[in-house]
Amino acid sequence: MRFERAVPVLRVFDQAKAEEFYVDYLGFVTDWEHRFGPGFPRYAQISRSELIIHLSEHHGDGTPGSVVFVPMHGVREFHAEIASRDYRFAKPGLEEEPWGLTVDITDPFGNQLRFCEQSR
């Protein structure tokens, strides 16, 4: 038996705001998107490096206010990169926590992304 990586599904309510936050601000790329027809909710996969997240406009997919813990290397560089972008809705800090160096960012839909370079 073998488990693959988990892919969080986050509920979003507005494609333009999701793109502005995840693609323009955080540097993800949109891998693919799906709609059952014109005017239907969007379901999309975004990624950056090895991190994959699904964003869903579908009722019942995910709960706004969820937290995703993202272990990573290079959190200082990531923080500097996003701090250099002019995104007026988030200015996260770089926090030293007992479990590692962390950048916590809340998306426009209340979901929290916790990027962490864990202490050894």
N, C-alpha and C positions, 0 to 999 in steps of 0.2 A: 504494500500500500504506500502511496506517495501523495502528499498534498501539494498543490500548486500555490502560487502567491494569491492572496486575497485581493480583490478589486473592490474598493468602496464605491457605493452608488450614492451620490449626493443629490438631494432634491434642489432644483433651481426653478425660478419662476419667470425668468426673462433672458432669452438667448443673448441679446446685445450686452446686458450687464455681465452675464457669465463670461462672454468672450473678452470683454474689457478687463475683467479681473484675472481670469485664469490664463488667457493667452497674452494680452498686452502687458499686464502687470507682472504676473508670476513667471512668464516665459514658457508655458506649456504650448504644445501644438495639438490641433484637432486631428485625430487619426481617421475618424469616420463619424458619420451621424446617420440617424434613421428616423423617418416619420412614416406612419401608416398611410398617410395621404396628405394632400394640401390642407394647411390649417390645423393639422394634428400636432400634438406635443412632440417635442424633439427629444431624442435620446442620443447621446454622443459619448465617444471615448476621447479623452485627452491624455497626453503623456509628456513626461520630461524625464530624460535618462531612463532609469528602470521603473519609475513610478507611473502607474496607470490609475486613472480615476474615471468613473462613468458619471456623467451629469444627466439627470432626467427631469423633464418637465411633467412627467406622468404622475397623476394623483396616486398616492399609495407607495411610490418608490422613494424610499428614504424618509427621514424625519428631519425637518429643518432644526438646526441646533446641534447636530451630530458633531463628534470630534474624531478626527483622523490623526493618528500619531505616525509621523513619517521619519524613521531613522535615516540619517544621511551623513555624508562626509562633506566638508567644505561649507558649513553653515555660515561662517564669517563672510565668505565670498558671496554666498547667496544673499545674505542680508545687505551687503554693500551694493550688489546688483539691483535689488528691488528698491533700496533707498535712493538710488540714483534716478529712478523713474518718477515722473510727476503723476502720481496717483493720489488724488485728494481725499479718498475715503479710508485710507489705511496708512499709518506710519508706525509699523511695529518696531519694537526694540529688540535687542539681543540680550537675553537673560541667562544668567548662570544659575541653573537649578541643580539640586543634588544628583539628578540622573543625567545631566549634560547641559550643553550650551543650546539654548532654544530660541526659536523665533515663532511666536504664536500670531496667526493672522485669521481674522474672521471674514468670510466671504460676504457678499451683499445679501445672502439668504439666511445668515445666521449659523452657517457651518464653520467650525473652527478647524484649521489646519495647524498642527503642532510639529514643525520641522525641528529635529533634534540630532545633534552630534553627541552621541552618548559618551559619558566618561568611562574609562576602562577601569 
